[in-house]
Every structure is written in structure tokens, then in C-alpha cells.
């Protein structure tokens, strides 16, 4: 477990998109108790060279943000260079090894040795077959580490498919780790790393005479292919900050109660925090666009364009510890125009104090609202 702040940060960034495939994406991310935000993600409604294919991914960094930064910057383009990423397991496996080696070659060896990241990616494309008039989608899931993807029934919450976490205590994993001369202590490689597969973490991948598949820690992905029926199922991709204190069944039940909306994803992060999660949190929710919703105006949204906005929690501003202030500033600067956010929020707070009868911030947390009014957001589009 990484270093912790004296108070958790509850502000969140949202990312939303409607795609030309008819998908609706809701993503939320929150720093939580960690001293820095090491989660990253990719929302790619389109991929160059692959018409009709979308990519969605989370990267849960550890020991620093360099590995997850590298993946967010380079993994989608690596996939775009594959000829048949939806169907060719060899191509995807080779791409995983290549991006791992490229990360090592392009960073200071100390950084490459000491930090790493998970990778959990879903590639989505419409099934071209006529399934008795029913539109299905093909999913190719690439997983390294303990972030996870689930396919669940949107009416019952039943989890129909999920990825396998790569933990050092799994029989196949522990054997490889021991063959490489390392031990599994307290469920961790050498008592340190809680994963048996990752991008980065090169100090566990440098045993002489062992190839990349035989090292104690490997970047070999599990690649699975599922059929998705969007009429009855939704998709979630999330880092283990969500599953640290909640089961996937609890997560899907929560999403059912909260209508699988952006508010639902936001509330899910808060729920996980309240249940005791100490990690960064990122979740991506994927469903079909509900064109029957009277409040949804498809014409008002540009297809395949990701909209980013901030939900600022006023409690974050009140923390006086310098470590919290630094973490908040770094969190807010992560997106375009983010450098101005701290100043905007500070100016707003000073202005608010001048109004005697007003003691509620317009940036207050959605999770604390007492009514259904729309709250203004800082729009970073």
C-alpha cells in the first residue's frame, strides 16, 4: 500500500461520450487517500486503421505514475498498429511485451525498476452477423494485473463474465515466481508487489536465462473474447480501488439502484471510499445510448467526442495539510485548463465568504445534495 494523506480527496473528474456505434460511456476518477493520482485511463471511441472499433482501458499505476502515464500515452496507438486486434491473440501478446520493453528503454532504469501498472482493455466492435435481428457486439478483453472488466445483466445485476486477477498466490503464478528465485510472502512477490503480472516492475523481470514468459513477474496478458448483448448487459472496467472493499456483486447492485448513470458511477466511488478503500479509484461504465430517454438530446452531443468536467468537493479546499494541498493541486492540473482550476476555486471560495446568507458552495459534492437540482460544473472541454 502506498503512502496515505491525512485526509481523503473527494473531488472527481468525469468523462462522458456517445459513440457512432451507439455506445454511451461514463467514467469517473477520484484521488481518495493516496498522496498522488496514479490511475490513468483511455477512452477511444475510434481507433485509426480499424473502422467501427472502440477502445476503453484503465491503468492502475503503483510506485509512481510513470508506467500508467506511458500506457495512457502509447497503448492505443500500439493497438492501432495491430492488423487484427479483435481476433489475433499473438498480435496482442506481442504488443504487450513491446510496450513493456519500450517503457524500460525510454525511462531511467530506476524508474522502470520501481514502478509499474496494470492494464485492462476492452476492444468493442459490432458483430457483423445477423443474430435473428438482434445486434450483438464482439468484445476482446486484454488483462494484465488486478484491474478488472465485468459484463453484467443490467436488470438483475448478475455478473455474466469477469476477468481473472493476477495475484501471486494463484497456483500457476506462484510456481513461476518461485522458479525465478523469488518468494511469495504475505500474498506479495518478495513481500512487496501484490501483482504477479504488470507493465514495468523490471526488478522482478531480470532473472538471467529466463525469457519474458518465465520471469517472476510478466507482462503476458490474459486475452478473452465475449459476446455482448447491450439490450440486457452493461460493461464495467475498473481499478482495484473499487474492488478493494466491494465485491463485483455489490458494485453491480449499486449501479442498478443508481440507473447506471454518471451520477451512479460518481456515487460508486464515494461508496467505495466510505467502505474503507484507501486507493485511487477509476471506473468506466459502458452501455447502449438510451435514445428513448426524453431528457436525452443526441443532437446536442457530438459523437465520438469525450466531454470532461470537474465535480469539486468543497471539503477538499478546507484541508490545511500541505500534503493534501499538493495532492489536490496535482489532481486538478491533470487535464487541459487544469492549471487555472485551483485559482478559480480559490477565487470562488473567497467570493462566497463575502455573501453573509450564502454558506453553500456551487462546487459542493453531488453525493451530499439534498435535492435534484443541476449543479454547475467547471467544463474543461
N, C-alpha and C positions, 0 to 999 in steps of 0.2 A: 504494500500500500504506500502510495506516495505521500509527500508532506501535505499537511492539512492547514487550512485557515482557521482562525479563532471563531469566525462566523461564516456561514454559507452565503454564497451569492445566488440570488433567485431570479435575476433578470434573464430574459430569454431572447434569442433571435428566432424568428420564424422564416421559413422559406416555403413558398407555395407556387404551384404550377399546374396548368391544364395543358395536356399534350394533344398533338394532332392524331394520336392513336385513341383518344378518348379517355385518357387516364387523368386522375386528379391526385396530386401529390401534396402532402402536408408534412413538413419537417420542423422539428423544434430542437434547440440545443441550449443547455444550461451548464454553467461552470460548477455550481454546487460548492463542495467543501475544499476542492483541490486548489493549490496555490496558482495553478495556471490551467488554461483550457488546452488539453492535448488531443481532444477528439477533432476529427475532420470528416467531411463527407463530400460526395459528388452527386449532383442532380443533373443528369444529362438527358433531356428529352429527345435529343437527336445525337447520332454518332456519325462522324464523317466516314463515308465509304460504305455505310450499312443502312440503307433506306428502311425506314419503319422500325428500327431497333432503338431502344432506350436503355440507359444505364443508370443504376442507382446504387450507391455504396456508402458504407461507413468505415472509418479507420480509427481505431481506438489506440492512441499513442501511449507509450509508457517510457519513463526515464528521460523525457523530453519530447518536444513536438516535431523534431526534425524528420522522423520517419513518416509520421502521418501527414506532415506537410508535403513530403516528397510524393507520397501516393496520391494525394488530392491533386497535385500539380501534373503528374505524369501517367497515372494509371489509365484514365480514359483514353488518352492518345495511344497508349500501348495497346489497348483493346482495339482501337480503330485500325491498327496496322495488321491485326489478325485477319486472315481470309475468311474463316468460317467460325467466328467465336461462339455462335449459338450451338454448334454441333461438334467442334473439334476439341476434344479433351487435351490432346497433345499440345496444340497451339496455346491453350490457356495455361497449361502447366509450364510450358517454356516461357511464356510471358511473365509468370510469377517469379521464376528463377532469374530472368533477365532484369526485372525491375529491382529485385533484391540486390543483385550484383552491382547494378548501376548506382544504387543508393550508397553502397560501400565505396565505390570508386570515386564518387563525387563529393564525399564528405570527409572531414577529418576522421582518422581511424578511431580516435577516442569517442567521437560522437556515434559513429556507426557501431562500435562495440557496445556502448552503454545504453542505447535507446532502441526502441522497436515499435511495431504497430501490428494490430490485427488488420484483416481485410475481409470484408463481407460484401459481395457484389451480386446484384441481380440484373441480368440482361433480359429484356422483355421484347417480344415480337409477336404480332398476331399470327395465329395458326391459319395457314392458307387453305386448309382442308375444309370442306363443308361438313360440319358436325350436326347434321339434321337441322340446319338453320341456326344453330347455337354458336355464337362467337367465342372461341377459346383463345387463349394466349399460350405461347411457349415461354417457359422460364428456364434460364440457365443460371445456376447459383454457384458462385465461386467463394469458398470459405477457407480462411486461414486464421486460426486463433479462437477466441471465445466470444466474439460478437456473433449475433445470430440473426437468421431470417426465418420467419414463420409464415405459413399460409393457413388462414383460419376461416371458419364459417362465420359469416357476418350476421347470421341470425341466432346461432346457438353459442358462438364463442369457441367451439371445438377446434383444437389445433389439428389440422389435417396433415401438415408437413412441417418439419423444422430441421435446421442444420445441427450437426454434431459439434459440440465444443471440444477443442483440442486441449485437453488437460493432461498434465504429466502423469497422473495416476491411472490413465487408461492403459489396459494391458499391452496393446501394440506400441503405445508411446513410451511407456516406462522401459520396455525391453530395448528400444532403440537408444534411449537416454543412457541406460546402463552399459550398453555395448560401446558407447562412445566415451566411457570412463567417468561419467557423472552420476550423481546420486539424486534421488527424489526425496527431499526432506520437507516435512510439513506441507506436502502437496505441491512443492515447488522444485524446479530444477536447481540443484545445488542450494536449496533453501532460499532461492532468490526469485526466479522467474516463474510466474503462475501459469505460463503457457508452454506448450510443447511445440507449437508452430507459430511463426511470426515472420514479418519482414523486419530486417535489422537484427539486433541482438547477436552481432557477429562473434562475440567472445564465446558463444556456445556453438559456433559453426566452423571452427578452425582446427578440428582434430585431423592430424596428418593421415593420409591414405584412406580417408573416408570421403565418398562423393557427396553431392548436395542432398541426396535422398537418405543418406546414412548418418548424417550429423546428429548430435543430441537434440538440437532444435533445427527444424527445417522450414522452408517456405513452400513445401508441397501442398497444394490446395486440395480440398475435397470438392469435386465438381459433380453436381446433381442436376437433373432435369425434371421439371414438374410441368403438369398441365394446370393452367389457371382458368377457372370459370368465374369471371368477375360478377356474374349475376348472383352468385352465392358465397363468394370468398373475397377477402381482402388480404393484403400483404403488409407485413411489418419487418423492417430491418432496424436493428438497434444494438448499441454497445452494451457491455455487461454492467454499466452503471444502472441500467433499468432492471436487469435480471439478478442483480446482487441481492436484493431484498424482496423481489416479487417473482412469483412463478409466471411462466408464459400464460397459464390459465387465468391467473389473476389479472394479467395485463389485458388479455382479450376481453375478459368480463368487464373491465373498466372501460375499454373502448366501446363496447356495446352500449353501456349505460350513458356514455357521452357522445353517441352518434358518430363516432369515428371522424370527428371534425378536427380543425386546427385547435379549437378550444379543448377537444378531447386529448390531443397529443400534448398540449401545454399542461393540462391537468394531470396527465400521466407522469410527467417529470416531477411535478410537485408532490404527487402521491408517493413516488419512489423516494424522494428526499425525506418526506415525513416518516416513511417506514424505516429510515436509517441508512440509506445509500450514502456513501462518502466519496463517490467517484464522479467524474464528469458524466454528463448524460446527453445522448443524441438519439433521436428516433425518427425514422422516415416511415410514413404511412401511405400506402398506395391503394387506390380504389378506382372504380369507374366514375366518370363525371356524372353527377345526378342532374341531367337536363330537365327532369320533371319537377325539380325544386323551383317553386315560384319566385324565390328570392335570389336565384342564381341567374345572372345575366352573362351568358357565354360571350356575347359580343363585346362586353366590357373588359374582357381579358384577352391579351394577346397569347395565342397558342405558342407553346414551346419556349416561353419566356418565364424565367424564375423571378418571382417578386420576393424581396427581402424586407423585413421590418423588425423593429425592436419593441419588445414589451419590457419597459423598465420598471423594476420594483423599487419603490421609494425607500424601502428598508435598507437597500444596498448603499444608498448615499449616506445613511446615518452612521455607518460603521466608521470608527475613528482609527482603527489599527492600520498602520502604514501598509502591511502586507495585503490587507483587504482592498485598500485604495489602489494599490499597484495592480492587483489581480483584476479589479473592476475596469481600470483604465485599459489594460491589455485586452480584456474581453471585448470592450466596446470598439476598439480600434481594428478589429479583425475584418471588417468589411468596408467597401468604398464609402467615403464620407464619415467613417467612424472616428477619425481624428477630431471631428467637431462635436461629437456626441457628448463627451464629458463637459465641455464648455456650455453646450446647450442646456444640459440637465442642471448644471450648477447655476446658470443664469435663471432658469425657471424656478429653481428652489428658492433663490434669493427674492425673486419677484413674488413668489407665493407667500413668503413670510410677511410681505407688506400689506396683504389683504387680511384684515382682522377676522372677518367672518369666514374665511376660507381656510380650512385645515386639511384638505384632501388633495393629493397630487393628481394631475391628469395622467401621470405615468404610473399610477398605482397598479398593483398586480391584478390581473384578471381573476386570479384564484381567490381574491379577497372581496370581490364585488358582491353587493347586496341586491343588485337588480340587473336587468338585462340591457342596460344602455350600452351603446357602442362607445368604446374608449378610443380616443385619438392615439395614433401611433407615430413614431418617427419613421418616415418612409425613406429607405435607402436605395430605392430603385435608380 
